[in-house]
């Protein structure tokens, strides 16, 4: 089974009564509380040789990014670690990432592991006045990306090829300030963080909103990589979001670094527009297979 098929089947089974938002967004919402969870396993999300401090930074960033994508602010965390025999982990390596984001570690669990390191984090955040979801995009909106794409994929490819000096992609930062701004102002009407690739993640917004998303090839910032390569780069933890066209100038005045990379139309799917031709990129990106 594939990852998103399992998630979709679960969304029809779970009882979300009493919960404002459940399966299908970056975090669950009840009352004013946002909760998200990520797990990472050795050999899937990080290599055996990766520094533990970097692994922790990546795990926390993935969770904090989910809260930012909902327009909220991360506050607390519960950490679970399964540690293989002989591995040394320091309290300092665990604490530093939490300090860097201002998140308080309030509990969790530790155990041993028979086959590799396994880490899991539950993040608790607070909603802002506006809660961002994947389902609010409308025809006529503009599509924005918070920063250039592609660098994480290149660094990961270099790590896979055997380079041991390229663990910096574990240190990518979540867009906490932008997420907070979008949640306070309500300028954006849908949002997702780029964890699986722009094509794949934009497809979640298109599906939930019932719209067609057009990514314009000439507008995608990718720092020298090809656009096609950059669109499939996961674990960027940038924010991809839609804004009504009449609010675009207000957004750019407040957040000049964000880039408009496309538009929203009636229809379905995610499409790359190049030389007036459209290519379906809904499945460009990463998906776990079980």
Beta strands, then each sheet from edge to edge (+ up, - down):
strand 1: 28-30
strand 2: 33-41
strand 3: 73-84
strand 4: 104-113
strand 5: 118-126
strand 6: 141-145
strand 7: 188-193
strand 8: 212-216
strand 9: 239-244
strand 10: 259-265
strand 11: 270-274
strand 12: 277-280
sheet 1: 1+ 2- 5+ 3- 4-
sheet 2: 7+ 9- 6+ 10- 8+ 11+ 12-
end
